[in-house]
Amino acid sequence: MFKYAVYIRTKEGYIERMNNIISNLACDPKETYGSLAPYVYEEELVGFPESVVHWKKSTGPSVGIAPINPPSHSADRNPPPYRWVRA
């Protein structure tokens, strides 16, 4: 399941990450952008947890969504062996 953070861009161009998380976007395979339609205008993010946001509008005030990168669980897949220590 994909999760997306919600972003807002003001008319002045300021970008703010909201606390909202969206999951299970309805996917329409007939749409050009699939589940991201109508968020079709991609912009790189700097200084935010996500690296890219998809906006509804190319310029001006807009709502956007950014795919949340799942945390790396490589350490969980290969946990170090446990060692029992007697006190």
PDB file with one MODEL, atoms N, CA, C and O in Angstrom:
MODEL        1
ATOM      1  N   MET A   1       0.842  -1.168   0.000  1.00  0.00           N
ATOM      2  CA  MET A   1       0.000   0.000   0.000  1.00  0.00           C
ATOM      3  C   MET A   1       0.893   1.239   0.000  1.00  0.00           C
ATOM      4  O   MET A   1       1.833   1.333   0.790  1.00  0.00           O
ATOM      5  N   PHE A   2       0.603   2.167  -0.869  1.00  0.00           N
ATOM      6  CA  PHE A   2       1.351   3.413  -0.943  1.00  0.00           C
ATOM      7  C   PHE A   2       0.720   4.443  -0.019  1.00  0.00           C
ATOM      8  O   PHE A   2      -0.502   4.510   0.115  1.00  0.00           O
ATOM      9  N   LYS A   3       1.564   5.239   0.613  1.00  0.00           N
ATOM     10  CA  LYS A   3       1.093   6.335   1.451  1.00  0.00           C
ATOM     11  C   LYS A   3       1.679   7.627   0.914  1.00  0.00           C
ATOM     12  O   LYS A   3       2.791   7.654   0.386  1.00  0.00           O
ATOM     13  N   TYR A   4       0.901   8.708   1.060  1.00  0.00           N
ATOM     14  CA  TYR A   4       1.299  10.006   0.547  1.00  0.00           C
ATOM     15  C   TYR A   4       1.130  11.069   1.619  1.00  0.00           C
ATOM     16  O   TYR A   4       0.130  11.078   2.336  1.00  0.00           O
ATOM     17  N   ALA A   5       2.106  11.967   1.730  1.00  0.00           N
ATOM     18  CA  ALA A   5       1.993  13.135   2.593  1.00  0.00           C
ATOM     19  C   ALA A   5       1.323  14.241   1.783  1.00  0.00           C
ATOM     20  O   ALA A   5       1.522  14.351   0.573  1.00  0.00           O
ATOM     21  N   VAL A   6       0.532  15.051   2.464  1.00  0.00           N
ATOM     22  CA  VAL A   6      -0.174  16.149   1.804  1.00  0.00           C
ATOM     23  C   VAL A   6       0.658  17.427   1.952  1.00  0.00           C
ATOM     24  O   VAL A   6       1.143  17.744   3.037  1.00  0.00           O
ATOM     25  N   TYR A   7       0.811  18.148   0.848  1.00  0.00           N
ATOM     26  CA  TYR A   7       1.545  19.419   0.821  1.00  0.00           C
ATOM     27  C   TYR A   7       0.633  20.513   0.305  1.00  0.00           C
ATOM     28  O   TYR A   7      -0.299  20.256  -0.458  1.00  0.00           O
ATOM     29  N   ILE A   8       0.915  21.745   0.732  1.00  0.00           N
ATOM     30  CA  ILE A   8       0.195  22.930   0.266  1.00  0.00           C
ATOM     31  C   ILE A   8       1.227  23.905  -0.288  1.00  0.00           C
ATOM     32  O   ILE A   8       2.274  24.120   0.321  1.00  0.00           O
ATOM     33  N   ARG A   9       0.928  24.496  -1.449  1.00  0.00           N
ATOM     34  CA  ARG A   9       1.767  25.556  -2.011  1.00  0.00           C
ATOM     35  C   ARG A   9       0.920  26.824  -2.071  1.00  0.00           C
ATOM     36  O   ARG A   9      -0.170  26.828  -2.643  1.00  0.00           O
ATOM     37  N   THR A  10       1.433  27.903  -1.472  1.00  0.00           N
ATOM     38  CA  THR A  10       0.700  29.172  -1.455  1.00  0.00           C
ATOM     39  C   THR A  10       0.902  29.936  -2.751  1.00  0.00           C
ATOM     40  O   THR A  10       1.739  29.570  -3.576  1.00  0.00           O
ATOM     41  N   LYS A  11       0.129  31.002  -2.927  1.00  0.00           N
ATOM     42  CA  LYS A  11       0.281  31.816  -4.144  1.00  0.00           C
ATOM     43  C   LYS A  11       1.651  32.476  -4.199  1.00  0.00           C
ATOM     44  O   LYS A  11       2.128  32.824  -5.279  1.00  0.00           O
ATOM     45  N   GLU A  12       2.296  32.653  -3.026  1.00  0.00           N
ATOM     46  CA  GLU A  12       3.646  33.216  -2.985  1.00  0.00           C
ATOM     47  C   GLU A  12       4.713  32.171  -3.283  1.00  0.00           C
ATOM     48  O   GLU A  12       5.887  32.506  -3.443  1.00  0.00           O
ATOM     49  N   GLY A  13       4.306  30.906  -3.356  1.00  0.00           N
ATOM     50  CA  GLY A  13       5.248  29.839  -3.657  1.00  0.00           C
ATOM     51  C   GLY A  13       5.804  29.109  -2.448  1.00  0.00           C
ATOM     52  O   GLY A  13       6.663  28.239  -2.590  1.00  0.00           O
ATOM     53  N   TYR A  14       5.319  29.456  -1.248  1.00  0.00           N
ATOM     54  CA  TYR A  14       5.770  28.751  -0.049  1.00  0.00           C
ATOM     55  C   TYR A  14       5.148  27.359  -0.007  1.00  0.00           C
ATOM     56  O   TYR A  14       3.979  27.176  -0.345  1.00  0.00           O
ATOM     57  N   ILE A  15       5.945  26.388   0.413  1.00  0.00           N
ATOM     58  CA  ILE A  15       5.484  25.005   0.485  1.00  0.00           C
ATOM     59  C   ILE A  15       5.442  24.580   1.941  1.00  0.00           C
ATOM     60  O   ILE A  15       6.383  24.820   2.697  1.00  0.00           O
ATOM     61  N   GLU A  16       4.338  23.944   2.331  1.00  0.00           N
ATOM     62  CA  GLU A  16       4.180  23.467   3.700  1.00  0.00           C
ATOM     63  C   GLU A  16       3.709  22.017   3.678  1.00  0.00           C
ATOM     64  O   GLU A  16       2.810  21.654   2.920  1.00  0.00           O
ATOM     65  N   ARG A  17       4.326  21.203   4.515  1.00  0.00           N
ATOM     66  CA  ARG A  17       3.908  19.801   4.666  1.00  0.00           C
ATOM     67  C   ARG A  17       2.846  19.746   5.743  1.00  0.00           C
ATOM     68  O   ARG A  17       3.057  20.220   6.859  1.00  0.00           O
ATOM     69  N   MET A  18       1.704  19.169   5.409  1.00  0.00           N
ATOM     70  CA  MET A  18       0.608  19.040   6.360  1.00  0.00           C
ATOM     71  C   MET A  18       0.791  17.741   7.158  1.00  0.00           C
ATOM     72  O   MET A  18       1.641  16.919   6.816  1.00  0.00           O
ATOM     73  N   ASN A  19       0.005  17.559   8.203  1.00  0.00           N
ATOM     74  CA  ASN A  19       0.072  16.338   9.009  1.00  0.00           C
ATOM     75  C   ASN A  19      -0.756  15.201   8.416  1.00  0.00           C
ATOM     76  O   ASN A  19      -0.699  14.075   8.909  1.00  0.00           O
ATOM     77  N   ASN A  20      -1.517  15.481   7.372  1.00  0.00           N
ATOM     78  CA  ASN A  20      -2.394  14.476   6.772  1.00  0.00           C
ATOM     79  C   ASN A  20      -1.606  13.442   5.981  1.00  0.00           C
ATOM     80  O   ASN A  20      -0.623  13.769   5.317  1.00  0.00           O
ATOM     81  N   ILE A  21      -2.047  12.194   6.059  1.00  0.00           N
ATOM     82  CA  ILE A  21      -1.482  11.105   5.270  1.00  0.00           C
ATOM     83  C   ILE A  21      -2.631  10.477   4.481  1.00  0.00           C
ATOM     84  O   ILE A  21      -3.702  10.214   5.027  1.00  0.00           O
ATOM     85  N   ILE A  22      -2.395  10.245   3.203  1.00  0.00           N
ATOM     86  CA  ILE A  22      -3.397   9.617   2.333  1.00  0.00           C
ATOM     87  C   ILE A  22      -2.884   8.229   1.963  1.00  0.00           C
ATOM     88  O   ILE A  22      -1.708   8.057   1.644  1.00  0.00           O
ATOM     89  N   SER A  23      -3.770   7.251   2.009  1.00  0.00           N
ATOM     90  CA  SER A  23      -3.402   5.918   1.537  1.00  0.00           C
ATOM     91  C   SER A  23      -4.548   5.368   0.705  1.00  0.00           C
ATOM     92  O   SER A  23      -5.675   5.858   0.776  1.00  0.00           O
ATOM     93  N   ASN A  24      -4.251   4.357  -0.072  1.00  0.00           N
ATOM     94  CA  ASN A  24      -5.258   3.708  -0.922  1.00  0.00           C
ATOM     95  C   ASN A  24      -5.946   4.676  -1.872  1.00  0.00           C
ATOM     96  O   ASN A  24      -7.174   4.727  -1.930  1.00  0.00           O
ATOM     97  N   LEU A  25      -5.155   5.445  -2.618  1.00  0.00           N
ATOM     98  CA  LEU A  25      -5.752   6.305  -3.644  1.00  0.00           C
ATOM     99  C   LEU A  25      -6.450   5.427  -4.672  1.00  0.00           C
ATOM    100  O   LEU A  25      -5.950   4.367  -5.049  1.00  0.00           O
ATOM    101  N   ALA A  26      -7.597   5.879  -5.112  1.00  0.00           N
ATOM    102  CA  ALA A  26      -8.311   5.140  -6.146  1.00  0.00           C
ATOM    103  C   ALA A  26      -7.490   5.164  -7.428  1.00  0.00           C
ATOM    104  O   ALA A  26      -7.107   6.233  -7.903  1.00  0.00           O
ATOM    105  N   CYS A  27      -7.226   4.016  -7.975  1.00  0.00           N
ATOM    106  CA  CYS A  27      -6.411   3.917  -9.185  1.00  0.00           C
ATOM    107  C   CYS A  27      -7.311   3.666 -10.383  1.00  0.00           C
ATOM    108  O   CYS A  27      -8.054   2.686 -10.426  1.00  0.00           O
ATOM    109  N   ASP A  28      -7.232   4.564 -11.354  1.00  0.00           N
ATOM    110  CA  ASP A  28      -7.981   4.396 -12.594  1.00  0.00           C
ATOM    111  C   ASP A  28      -6.976   4.078 -13.693  1.00  0.00           C
ATOM    112  O   ASP A  28      -6.307   4.982 -14.193  1.00  0.00           O
ATOM    113  N   PRO A  29      -6.858   2.795 -14.081  1.00  0.00           N
ATOM    114  CA  PRO A  29      -5.854   2.422 -15.075  1.00  0.00           C
ATOM    115  C   PRO A  29      -6.038   3.113 -16.422  1.00  0.00           C
ATOM    116  O   PRO A  29      -5.110   3.133 -17.230  1.00  0.00           O
ATOM    117  N   LYS A  30      -7.226   3.684 -16.683  1.00  0.00           N
ATOM    118  CA  LYS A  30      -7.459   4.390 -17.935  1.00  0.00           C
ATOM    119  C   LYS A  30      -6.820   5.775 -17.922  1.00  0.00           C
ATOM    120  O   LYS A  30      -6.579   6.359 -18.979  1.00  0.00           O
ATOM    121  N   GLU A  31      -6.542   6.305 -16.722  1.00  0.00           N
ATOM    122  CA  GLU A  31      -5.917   7.618 -16.601  1.00  0.00           C
ATOM    123  C   GLU A  31      -4.438   7.525 -16.963  1.00  0.00           C
ATOM    124  O   GLU A  31      -3.781   6.524 -16.676  1.00  0.00           O
ATOM    125  N   THR A  32      -3.931   8.561 -17.587  1.00  0.00           N
ATOM    126  CA  THR A  32      -2.524   8.599 -17.994  1.00  0.00           C
ATOM    127  C   THR A  32      -1.590   8.411 -16.814  1.00  0.00           C
ATOM    128  O   THR A  32      -0.582   7.713 -16.927  1.00  0.00           O
ATOM    129  N   TYR A  33      -1.912   9.025 -15.679  1.00  0.00           N
ATOM    130  CA  TYR A  33      -1.025   8.982 -14.526  1.00  0.00           C
ATOM    131  C   TYR A  33      -1.492   7.985 -13.459  1.00  0.00           C
ATOM    132  O   TYR A  33      -0.973   7.986 -12.343  1.00  0.00           O
ATOM    133  N   GLY A  34      -2.461   7.143 -13.794  1.00  0.00           N
ATOM    134  CA  GLY A  34      -2.921   6.128 -12.850  1.00  0.00           C
ATOM    135  C   GLY A  34      -3.422   6.738 -11.564  1.00  0.00           C
ATOM    136  O   GLY A  34      -4.280   7.621 -11.578  1.00  0.00           O
ATOM    137  N   SER A  35      -2.887   6.267 -10.446  1.00  0.00           N
ATOM    138  CA  SER A  35      -3.391   6.705  -9.149  1.00  0.00           C
ATOM    139  C   SER A  35      -2.985   8.131  -8.806  1.00  0.00           C
ATOM    140  O   SER A  35      -3.555   8.714  -7.883  1.00  0.00           O
ATOM    141  N   LEU A  36      -2.026   8.713  -9.511  1.00  0.00           N
ATOM    142  CA  LEU A  36      -1.602  10.073  -9.197  1.00  0.00           C
ATOM    143  C   LEU A  36      -2.447  11.143  -9.880  1.00  0.00           C
ATOM    144  O   LEU A  36      -2.336  12.316  -9.526  1.00  0.00           O
ATOM    145  N   ALA A  37      -3.281  10.781 -10.839  1.00  0.00           N
ATOM    146  CA  ALA A  37      -4.142  11.770 -11.479  1.00  0.00           C
ATOM    147  C   ALA A  37      -5.105  12.290 -10.414  1.00  0.00           C
ATOM    148  O   ALA A  37      -5.677  11.467  -9.699  1.00  0.00           O
ATOM    149  N   PRO A  38      -5.315  13.550 -10.262  1.00  0.00           N
ATOM    150  CA  PRO A  38      -4.903  14.683 -11.077  1.00  0.00           C
ATOM    151  C   PRO A  38      -3.606  15.363 -10.611  1.00  0.00           C
ATOM    152  O   PRO A  38      -3.340  16.500 -11.002  1.00  0.00           O
ATOM    153  N   TYR A  39      -2.801  14.691  -9.790  1.00  0.00           N
ATOM    154  CA  TYR A  39      -1.552  15.277  -9.280  1.00  0.00           C
ATOM    155  C   TYR A  39      -0.430  14.995 -10.278  1.00  0.00           C
ATOM    156  O   TYR A  39       0.393  14.106 -10.059  1.00  0.00           O
ATOM    157  N   VAL A  40      -0.401  15.750 -11.365  1.00  0.00           N
ATOM    158  CA  VAL A  40       0.470  15.408 -12.487  1.00  0.00           C
ATOM    159  C   VAL A  40       1.691  16.309 -12.643  1.00  0.00           C
ATOM    160  O   VAL A  40       2.534  16.053 -13.503  1.00  0.00           O
ATOM    161  N   TYR A  41       1.805  17.360 -11.828  1.00  0.00           N
ATOM    162  CA  TYR A  41       2.925  18.287 -11.950  1.00  0.00           C
ATOM    163  C   TYR A  41       3.951  17.985 -10.865  1.00  0.00           C
ATOM    164  O   TYR A  41       3.736  18.286  -9.691  1.00  0.00           O
ATOM    165  N   GLU A  42       5.061  17.391 -11.269  1.00  0.00           N
ATOM    166  CA  GLU A  42       6.082  16.935 -10.330  1.00  0.00           C
ATOM    167  C   GLU A  42       7.094  18.037 -10.022  1.00  0.00           C
ATOM    168  O   GLU A  42       7.519  18.775 -10.911  1.00  0.00           O
ATOM    169  N   GLU A  43       7.470  18.135  -8.752  1.00  0.00           N
ATOM    170  CA  GLU A  43       8.480  19.109  -8.332  1.00  0.00           C
ATOM    171  C   GLU A  43       9.374  18.462  -7.273  1.00  0.00           C
ATOM    172  O   GLU A  43       8.893  17.765  -6.380  1.00  0.00           O
ATOM    173  N   GLU A  44      10.673  18.704  -7.387  1.00  0.00           N
ATOM    174  CA  GLU A  44      11.622  18.182  -6.400  1.00  0.00           C
ATOM    175  C   GLU A  44      11.474  18.965  -5.100  1.00  0.00           C
ATOM    176  O   GLU A  44      11.285  20.181  -5.112  1.00  0.00           O
ATOM    177  N   LEU A  45      11.562  18.255  -3.981  1.00  0.00           N
ATOM    178  CA  LEU A  45      11.502  18.884  -2.666  1.00  0.00           C
ATOM    179  C   LEU A  45      12.886  18.877  -2.031  1.00  0.00           C
ATOM    180  O   LEU A  45      13.619  17.893  -2.134  1.00  0.00           O
ATOM    181  N   VAL A  46      13.236  19.962  -1.383  1.00  0.00           N
ATOM    182  CA  VAL A  46      14.499  20.053  -0.653  1.00  0.00           C
ATOM    183  C   VAL A  46      14.165  20.522   0.760  1.00  0.00           C
ATOM    184  O   VAL A  46      13.425  21.490   0.940  1.00  0.00           O
ATOM    185  N   GLY A  47      14.711  19.836   1.756  1.00  0.00           N
ATOM    186  CA  GLY A  47      14.468  20.226   3.137  1.00  0.00           C
ATOM    187  C   GLY A  47      13.213  19.621   3.741  1.00  0.00           C
ATOM    188  O   GLY A  47      12.795  20.017   4.829  1.00  0.00           O
ATOM    189  N   PHE A  48      12.613  18.672   3.053  1.00  0.00           N
ATOM    190  CA  PHE A  48      11.429  17.979   3.554  1.00  0.00           C
ATOM    191  C   PHE A  48      11.733  16.484   3.618  1.00  0.00           C
ATOM    192  O   PHE A  48      12.686  16.022   2.990  1.00  0.00           O
ATOM    193  N   PRO A  49      10.934  15.721   4.369  1.00  0.00           N
ATOM    194  CA  PRO A  49      11.176  14.274   4.452  1.00  0.00           C
ATOM    195  C   PRO A  49      11.049  13.564   3.098  1.00  0.00           C
ATOM    196  O   PRO A  49      11.757  12.590   2.842  1.00  0.00           O
ATOM    197  N   GLU A  50      10.160  14.041   2.240  1.00  0.00           N
ATOM    198  CA  GLU A  50       9.969  13.434   0.928  1.00  0.00           C
ATOM    199  C   GLU A  50      10.828  14.172  -0.101  1.00  0.00           C
ATOM    200  O   GLU A  50      11.161  15.343   0.086  1.00  0.00           O
ATOM    201  N   SER A  51      11.180  13.487  -1.177  1.00  0.00           N
ATOM    202  CA  SER A  51      12.073  14.083  -2.172  1.00  0.00           C
ATOM    203  C   SER A  51      11.342  14.690  -3.368  1.00  0.00           C
ATOM    204  O   SER A  51      11.930  15.455  -4.133  1.00  0.00           O
ATOM    205  N   VAL A  52      10.073  14.352  -3.530  1.00  0.00           N
ATOM    206  CA  VAL A  52       9.322  14.862  -4.679  1.00  0.00           C
ATOM    207  C   VAL A  52       7.850  15.008  -4.288  1.00  0.00           C
ATOM    208  O   VAL A  52       7.325  14.237  -3.486  1.00  0.00           O
ATOM    209  N   VAL A  53       7.199  16.017  -4.875  1.00  0.00           N
ATOM    210  CA  VAL A  53       5.770  16.234  -4.651  1.00  0.00           C
ATOM    211  C   VAL A  53       5.087  16.336  -6.010  1.00  0.00           C
ATOM    212  O   VAL A  53       5.678  16.815  -6.978  1.00  0.00           O
ATOM    213  N   HIS A  54       3.851  15.885  -6.073  1.00  0.00           N
ATOM    214  CA  HIS A  54       3.039  15.956  -7.295  1.00  0.00           C
ATOM    215  C   HIS A  54       1.886  16.919  -7.022  1.00  0.00           C
ATOM    216  O   HIS A  54       1.060  16.684  -6.141  1.00  0.00           O
ATOM    217  N   TRP A  55       1.844  18.026  -7.806  1.00  0.00           N
ATOM    218  CA  TRP A  55       0.849  19.077  -7.613  1.00  0.00           C
ATOM    219  C   TRP A  55      -0.335  18.902  -8.545  1.00  0.00           C
ATOM    220  O   TRP A  55      -0.221  18.279  -9.600  1.00  0.00           O
ATOM    221  N   LYS A  56      -1.491  19.465  -8.143  1.00  0.00           N
ATOM    222  CA  LYS A  56      -2.666  19.505  -9.025  1.00  0.00           C
ATOM    223  C   LYS A  56      -2.502  20.579 -10.094  1.00  0.00           C
ATOM    224  O   LYS A  56      -2.970  20.412 -11.220  1.00  0.00           O
ATOM    225  N   LYS A  57      -1.834  21.691  -9.742  1.00  0.00           N
ATOM    226  CA  LYS A  57      -1.632  22.795 -10.687  1.00  0.00           C
ATOM    227  C   LYS A  57      -0.143  23.041 -10.844  1.00  0.00           C
ATOM    228  O   LYS A  57       0.615  22.864  -9.890  1.00  0.00           O
ATOM    229  N   SER A  58       0.287  23.443 -12.020  1.00  0.00           N
ATOM    230  CA  SER A  58       1.713  23.645 -12.277  1.00  0.00           C
ATOM    231  C   SER A  58       2.272  24.870 -11.567  1.00  0.00           C
ATOM    232  O   SER A  58       3.442  24.881 -11.182  1.00  0.00           O
ATOM    233  N   THR A  59       1.448  25.906 -11.388  1.00  0.00           N
ATOM    234  CA  THR A  59       1.903  27.129 -10.722  1.00  0.00           C
ATOM    235  C   THR A  59       0.808  27.637  -9.798  1.00  0.00           C
ATOM    236  O   THR A  59      -0.343  27.207  -9.869  1.00  0.00           O
ATOM    237  N   GLY A  60       1.193  28.556  -8.935  1.00  0.00           N
ATOM    238  CA  GLY A  60       0.222  29.175  -8.040  1.00  0.00           C
ATOM    239  C   GLY A  60      -0.181  28.257  -6.894  1.00  0.00           C
ATOM    240  O   GLY A  60       0.428  27.209  -6.679  1.00  0.00           O
ATOM    241  N   PRO A  61      -1.219  28.666  -6.158  1.00  0.00           N
ATOM    242  CA  PRO A  61      -1.655  27.868  -5.023  1.00  0.00           C
ATOM    243  C   PRO A  61      -2.135  26.491  -5.484  1.00  0.00           C
ATOM    244  O   PRO A  61      -2.826  26.358  -6.494  1.00  0.00           O
ATOM    245  N   SER A  62      -1.750  25.483  -4.721  1.00  0.00           N
ATOM    246  CA  SER A  62      -2.121  24.124  -5.116  1.00  0.00           C
ATOM    247  C   SER A  62      -1.986  23.176  -3.929  1.00  0.00           C
ATOM    248  O   SER A  62      -1.288  23.453  -2.953  1.00  0.00           O
ATOM    249  N   VAL A  63      -2.668  22.069  -4.049  1.00  0.00           N
ATOM    250  CA  VAL A  63      -2.529  20.953  -3.117  1.00  0.00           C
ATOM    251  C   VAL A  63      -1.685  19.906  -3.832  1.00  0.00           C
ATOM    252  O   VAL A  63      -1.821  19.694  -5.037  1.00  0.00           O
ATOM    253  N   GLY A  64      -0.817  19.259  -3.074  1.00  0.00           N
ATOM    254  CA  GLY A  64       0.028  18.230  -3.661  1.00  0.00           C
ATOM    255  C   GLY A  64       0.148  17.022  -2.750  1.00  0.00           C
ATOM    256  O   GLY A  64      -0.171  17.078  -1.562  1.00  0.00           O
ATOM    257  N   ILE A  65       0.612  15.938  -3.332  1.00  0.00           N
ATOM    258  CA  ILE A  65       0.874  14.728  -2.552  1.00  0.00           C
ATOM    259  C   ILE A  65       2.287  14.253  -2.860  1.00  0.00           C
ATOM    260  O   ILE A  65       2.777  14.375  -3.982  1.00  0.00           O
ATOM    261  N   ALA A  66       2.923  13.710  -1.834  1.00  0.00           N
ATOM    262  CA  ALA A  66       4.293  13.228  -1.980  1.00  0.00           C
ATOM    263  C   ALA A  66       4.375  11.800  -1.475  1.00  0.00           C
ATOM    264  O   ALA A  66       3.979  11.520  -0.343  1.00  0.00           O
ATOM    265  N   PRO A  67       4.885  10.890  -2.302  1.00  0.00           N
ATOM    266  CA  PRO A  67       5.022   9.508  -1.849  1.00  0.00           C
ATOM    267  C   PRO A  67       5.944   9.441  -0.629  1.00  0.00           C
ATOM    268  O   PRO A  67       7.050   9.983  -0.638  1.00  0.00           O
ATOM    269  N   ILE A  68       5.472   8.776   0.404  1.00  0.00           N
ATOM    270  CA  ILE A  68       6.277   8.596   1.609  1.00  0.00           C
ATOM    271  C   ILE A  68       7.159   7.387   1.395  1.00  0.00           C
ATOM    272  O   ILE A  68       6.682   6.288   1.112  1.00  0.00           O
ATOM    273  N   ASN A  69       8.451   7.606   1.534  1.00  0.00           N
ATOM    274  CA  ASN A  69       9.400   6.509   1.369  1.00  0.00           C
ATOM    275  C   ASN A  69       9.327   5.597   2.580  1.00  0.00           C
ATOM    276  O   ASN A  69       9.490   6.055   3.711  1.00  0.00           O
ATOM    277  N   PRO A  70       9.083   4.310   2.358  1.00  0.00           N
ATOM    278  CA  PRO A  70       9.039   3.401   3.506  1.00  0.00           C
ATOM    279  C   PRO A  70      10.426   3.307   4.133  1.00  0.00           C
ATOM    280  O   PRO A  70      11.432   3.351   3.425  1.00  0.00           O
ATOM    281  N   PRO A  71      10.484   3.178   5.463  1.00  0.00           N
ATOM    282  CA  PRO A  71      11.797   3.055   6.098  1.00  0.00           C
ATOM    283  C   PRO A  71      12.480   1.779   5.665  1.00  0.00           C
ATOM    284  O   PRO A  71      11.827   0.771   5.392  1.00  0.00           O
ATOM    285  N   SER A  72      13.784   1.826   5.605  1.00  0.00           N
ATOM    286  CA  SER A  72      14.560   0.654   5.221  1.00  0.00           C
ATOM    287  C   SER A  72      14.538  -0.348   6.358  1.00  0.00           C
ATOM    288  O   SER A  72      14.858  -0.018   7.500  1.00  0.00           O
ATOM    289  N   HIS A  73      14.160  -1.563   6.038  1.00  0.00           N
ATOM    290  CA  HIS A  73      14.110  -2.623   7.042  1.00  0.00           C
ATOM    291  C   HIS A  73      15.172  -3.669   6.785  1.00  0.00           C
ATOM    292  O   HIS A  73      15.028  -4.814   7.213  1.00  0.00           O
ATOM    293  N   SER A  74      16.241  -3.297   6.092  1.00  0.00           N
ATOM    294  CA  SER A  74      17.276  -4.280   5.790  1.00  0.00           C
ATOM    295  C   SER A  74      17.876  -4.836   7.072  1.00  0.00           C
ATOM    296  O   SER A  74      18.228  -6.014   7.131  1.00  0.00           O
ATOM    297  N   ALA A  75      17.997  -4.004   8.098  1.00  0.00           N
ATOM    298  CA  ALA A  75      18.537  -4.484   9.366  1.00  0.00           C
ATOM    299  C   ALA A  75      17.566  -5.450  10.021  1.00  0.00           C
ATOM    300  O   ALA A  75      17.991  -6.377  10.712  1.00  0.00           O
ATOM    301  N   ASP A  76      16.246  -5.247   9.813  1.00  0.00           N
ATOM    302  CA  ASP A  76      15.257  -6.142  10.404  1.00  0.00           C
ATOM    303  C   ASP A  76      15.260  -7.507   9.725  1.00  0.00           C
ATOM    304  O   ASP A  76      14.958  -8.521  10.355  1.00  0.00           O
ATOM    305  N   ARG A  77      15.599  -7.529   8.448  1.00  0.00           N
ATOM    306  CA  ARG A  77      15.600  -8.805   7.724  1.00  0.00           C
ATOM    307  C   ARG A  77      16.737  -9.703   8.179  1.00  0.00           C
ATOM    308  O   ARG A  77      16.598 -10.926   8.188  1.00  0.00           O
ATOM    309  N   ASN A  78      17.845  -9.116   8.552  1.00  0.00           N
ATOM    310  CA  ASN A  78      19.006  -9.871   8.988  1.00  0.00           C
ATOM    311  C   ASN A  78      19.454  -9.380  10.363  1.00  0.00           C
ATOM    312  O   ASN A  78      20.519  -8.776  10.494  1.00  0.00           O
ATOM    313  N   PRO A  79      18.641  -9.640  11.386  1.00  0.00           N
ATOM    314  CA  PRO A  79      19.010  -9.124  12.695  1.00  0.00           C
ATOM    315  C   PRO A  79      20.269  -9.797  13.215  1.00  0.00           C
ATOM    316  O   PRO A  79      20.534 -10.954  12.889  1.00  0.00           O
ATOM    317  N   PRO A  80      21.046  -9.083  14.021  1.00  0.00           N
ATOM    318  CA  PRO A  80      22.244  -9.700  14.572  1.00  0.00           C
ATOM    319  C   PRO A  80      21.850 -10.830  15.522  1.00  0.00           C
ATOM    320  O   PRO A  80      20.769 -10.792  16.111  1.00  0.00           O
ATOM    321  N   PRO A  81      22.714 -11.834  15.677  1.00  0.00           N
ATOM    322  CA  PRO A  81      22.364 -12.930  16.590  1.00  0.00           C
ATOM    323  C   PRO A  81      22.300 -12.420  18.028  1.00  0.00           C
ATOM    324  O   PRO A  81      23.043 -11.524  18.427  1.00  0.00           O
ATOM    325  N   TYR A  82      21.393 -13.018  18.786  1.00  0.00           N
ATOM    326  CA  TYR A  82      21.261 -12.634  20.192  1.00  0.00           C
ATOM    327  C   TYR A  82      22.346 -13.322  20.988  1.00  0.00           C
ATOM    328  O   TYR A  82      22.737 -14.453  20.697  1.00  0.00           O
ATOM    329  N   ARG A  83      22.822 -12.620  21.997  1.00  0.00           N
ATOM    330  CA  ARG A  83      23.803 -13.217  22.908  1.00  0.00           C
ATOM    331  C   ARG A  83      23.254 -13.107  24.315  1.00  0.00           C
ATOM    332  O   ARG A  83      22.851 -12.028  24.752  1.00  0.00           O
ATOM    333  N   TRP A  84      23.240 -14.189  25.002  1.00  0.00           N
ATOM    334  CA  TRP A  84      22.778 -14.180  26.374  1.00  0.00           C
ATOM    335  C   TRP A  84      23.972 -13.954  27.275  1.00  0.00           C
ATOM    336  O   TRP A  84      25.006 -14.607  27.139  1.00  0.00           O
ATOM    337  N   VAL A  85      23.818 -13.030  28.188  1.00  0.00           N
ATOM    338  CA  VAL A  85      24.888 -12.731  29.132  1.00  0.00           C
ATOM    339  C   VAL A  85      24.364 -13.014  30.527  1.00  0.00           C
ATOM    340  O   VAL A  85      23.311 -12.507  30.913  1.00  0.00           O
ATOM    341  N   ARG A  86      25.086 -13.812  31.276  1.00  0.00           N
ATOM    342  CA  ARG A  86      24.657 -14.107  32.655  1.00  0.00           C
ATOM    343  C   ARG A  86      25.224 -13.065  33.589  1.00  0.00           C
ATOM    344  O   ARG A  86      26.380 -12.660  33.462  1.00  0.00           O
ATOM    345  N   ALA A  87      24.418 -12.643  34.509  1.00  0.00           N
ATOM    346  CA  ALA A  87      24.866 -11.630  35.467  1.00  0.00           C
ATOM    347  C   ALA A  87      25.471 -12.284  36.701  1.00  0.00           C
ATOM    348  O   ALA A  87      25.905 -11.588  37.619  1.00  0.00           O
TER     349      ALA A  87
ENDMDL
END
